[in-house]
């Protein structure tokens, strides 16, 4: 992959201000699924997003929009908040399109793969099982052990027709093994007319497991490590409440406010929040489920 673009990831945390200012310092930023308003408004070259007011599950995903949007000029920074299958595929599409514009030989874009990623991103794992390459892109996109540039290059090559079947098989095997381990370490039940999945689990894939059954998940880890690097610090009971995306008909901000009244220390943003850090929640799973269910629409 050759590209004249730069790639960056915003830090949505309060302490991320310095990182974000460095991203904006060149002055030419094109956003990819930048869903935080304060950051999105500063993406002056545009922002491929499908979570804005008025958008629905039928609104084209970022990677689908990338197929037809106006290309950002060379030298632009392509920035996202969360590298996932949709955002990384979107960046890869822009990279390949830009190369097509400047190179007579061009670079292929497998439209079927782009549409498959987009459809899965819009409808989620509770729908049809995704193609293996979609799962592989998702896993590769979230691999923080490799640079953002390497992740984009991998997706760019895949869209251009590179044979990655052997690596995809390895990625799928690892994904399936982790999900199987998550199932063995978890207890899943459905609530509120099967609109909420409750997952009691010590596995990091608890929410992934929940999303296979519902678009709102309440996960409880009964033994979350206080400090993963120091087992002597002990464990605590931790809740995580989340929805698949902003199109899900559940008012999570209102649910968060109600839970904060019941117990201090709950916090989060957007589509995910949790109970106090480092100390066991005094609430029961039933209490949390009742609060979240009240805010289903």
Buried (B, 14 or more C-beta within 10 A) or exposed (E): BEBEBBBBBBBBEEEBEEEBEEBBEEEBBBBBBBBBEEBBEBBEBBBBBBBEEEBEBEBBBBBBBBBEBEBBEEEBBBBBBBBBBBBBBBBBBBBBBBBBEEEEEEBEBBEEBBBBBBBBBBBBBEEEEBBBBBBBBBBBBEBEEEEBBEBBBBBBBBBBEEEBEEBBEEBBEEBEEBBEEBBEBBEBBEBBEEBBBBBBBBBEBBBBBBBBBBBBBBBBBEEBBBEEEEEEEEBBBBBBBBBBBBBBEBBBEEBBEBBEEEBEEBEBEBBBBBBBEEEBBEBEBEBBBEBBBEBBE
